[in-house]
Amino acid sequence: KEEPIPLTWILLEIEIRMLCRRERMPYILFSDVMVIADKIMSETNKKMDEREIKTALKFYHTCGILLYFHEVKSMREYIIFDANWLFKVLAKLMQYNCCLKKKIRFKTKSDGMLSKDLINEIELCDDKNIPCASFLQLLEHLRIVTFYKKKNAYFMPF
């Protein structure tokens, strides 16, 4: 027997969507979700603890409504509502179209290696970015890149 989706979960999803649209942001922070949840709890007199909020986010991730990569420590703080934005950013990383803080173009198509030291210098050419190192951890989790200890670098075969 299927259980209905709790009202608080539905309101949470609606509020996240509205905030992302209003702020024109492709993602929000987990701390913002907690603020939204507090507002919902005060308006509905229903309780939602952090564990239930995370369960709701995982549910909506499974449904494809938002992206919540709770398995990746550096991505737990980000709830992505615009999947197209994420795919564009990941494509930039995989195509090596990143900019260094010194505005120098970076390309490593010859050997596919991206050093850990250089990763800290990479800044995506977007004002709505999540740190590049977090994206690389996500790519590693998704098995798109792998860390090569001998060279202290990520191997990106693209």
N, C-alpha and C positions, 0 to 999 in steps of 0.2 A: 504494500500500500504506500502510495506516494504521500509525503507530508507537504502541506502548503508552505510556501516561502514565508518566513516570519515578516510581519509588517515592518519591523525595525530594519530588516535587511533591505526591503524594497525602498524605504525612505532613505536609507544610507546610500544606495546606488543612485537614486534620483538627485540627492544633494551633491554627491561627488560630481555627477555629470553637469549639474548647473554651475558649480564652482569652477570647473575646468573651462566651461564655455564662457562664463562671465570674466574670468581672469585671462582667457585666451592662452591657457597653459595646457600642454599635452599630458601633464601628470600633476599629481599633488603629493605632498609629503604625508607619511603615516600620522605625524602629529596633527596635521589638518583634519585627517579622518577622525581622529580622537575628539577633536573639537566639534565636528559635525555630529558624532555619536552622542556627545554630551547634550547637544542641543535637541536631538531627537528624543533622548531619554527624558529631558525636562518637559518636552511637549507632549509626550505619549504616556508618561509615568511607567514606562517599561525599562527594565534593566538590561544593559549590554556591557559585559566586561571585555577586557582586551582580547581574551581568548575567543569569545564569540565574534568580535569584530574581525579578527584574523580568519576565523572560519567562514564568515560571510565573504570576505575578500577572496579566499581560496575558491569558494563556490562560484563567484562571479568570474574568476579567472578560468575555471573549468568550463563555464558556459560561453566564454569568449567575449564577455561584456567589457572586461578590463584585464590588465596584465599586472599580476602581483607575484613576483619571483621571490617567495619567502625562503626558498632553498639557498639562495645566493645572499650571503651575509651583507655584502655592500649594496644590495638592491632592495633590502627589506623596507627601507625608509621611503621607497618610491612606489606609488600606485599609478600606473600608466593607463590613461583613458583613451589616448589616440594611438592606436597600434601603427598606423601609417607613419606617424612621426618617428616611432621607435625603429621601424624597418628602414627608414631613410637614414637615420643616424648610424645604425649598424652597417648599412651599405657603405656609408662614408668611411667607416673604419676599415671595412674589408677591402675597399678600393684604394685605401691609403690616401684619401683626400682630406687629411687632417692638416690643421695649421699649427705650427709651433708658436709659442708666445712671441717669438721674434719675427713672426710672419713669414717664416721660410717654409716652402712646400716640402713635404716629406714623402718619399716614395721608396719602397724596398722590394719592388717587384722581382728583382734578380734572385734573391734567396728566400724571400718570404719571412724573414726574421724581424721582429720588432723588440728592441731591448727594453728591459724593465726601467732603466734609467730614463730613456727617452719617453716612455709612456707618461711619466710624471710631468713632462714638459708639454704634452699634447693638450690642446684645447680645441674642442670642436668648434667649427665656424657657425655657431648658433648661440643666441643669447638665452635659450631655454634648455641648457644642457645639464646632464648628469655627468659627474666626473668620468673621464675616459677610462680610468683604471677600473671603475665599477662596470662599465660596459664590457671591458675585456674579461672580467671575472664572469660576467653573464655569458659571453661567447665561449669561455672555457667550460662552463657548466653545460651549455648546449652542445658541446663537443665540436665547435666550429674552429676553435684554436686550441693549441696545447702548449703548455709551458715546457721549454727545453732547458733543463737545469745546467747542462754543460756550457751553454752559451749565455745563460741568464737572460733568456729572451723568449718571446712567444713566437711559435711557428704559425703563420697564417698563409696557407697554400693558395690563396686567391690572388 
